[in-house]
Amino acid sequence: MAEAKEGNRTVVFMDAAHFVYGAFLGMVWCFVRLFLPSLSGRKRFNVLGALNAVTKEVLTLTNETYINAQSAAIPKAI
């Protein structure tokens, strides 16, 4: 962290979330059976977020395809 504060390194905390398009059960038991039309669950909205530990800048990447190691790579310029 000392090197990051001096500007010699970049330290970021990252995490990804994958949101599924579709309806999900909110209550398992009910008196009336109700069906909601929705997608199959294969389509996702992906969010990759990174927080710079020194500047507290938030970086985000969103897409509907996939997030892998290449899309999570931090450019040298940050």
N, C-alpha and C positions, 0 to 999 in steps of 0.2 A: 504494500500500500504506500510505503514511503516513496518508492520509485514512481508510482502512479501520480502522487501529489506533486512530484518534481517535474512531471511531464515526460518521463522516460518510458513509461509503459501505459497501456490502456487496460483497465480492469472493468469488466462488465458482468452483470448477473443476468442470465438469460433463462427463459422458460417458454414453452410452447403450449398452446391449448387448441384443441380440435373440436369444434362445435358441429353437431350433427343436425342437419335439417330434418324436421319431422316432429310429430306429436308423440308425447310420452305420457304414460299413466300418471296421474296425480293422486288418484285414489283407487285402491285395488278393489274394494267392495262397494257396490252401489245397488240401488233398487232397479234402475233402468239401464239397460245395456246401450252404450253410445259408441258409435264408431266415427272416428275423425279421419278423413282422407289425408294422407301425407306421403312423402317420398319414401323410398325403400330404406333409407338410412345410410346409403353408400356415399351420398354427396355431403361434403364437409366444408366448413369455413374454418381455415387455419389461421391462427394468430401467433406470431413469434414476437416476443417483446424482450428488449434488453435495456438495462438501467446502467448508465455509466456511474461507477462507484464514486468518482471524484466530483464531476460536474452535475450529477443527478439528472442528466439528459436522458429522456426516454426515447428509444428507437423502436419502431414497430414494422413488421412485414406481415401483410395479409394476402392470402390467395385462396383459391378453391381447388388447387391441384394437390400439392404435397409439400411438406417441409422435411428436408433431409440435411446431411452434414454440409453439403455445398451451399444450400440456401441459408444455413446458419453461420457461415463463415463471415467473420468481421473484417471489413476492408482495412488495410493498413492506414488509411488516411484518417480514421476516427481517432 
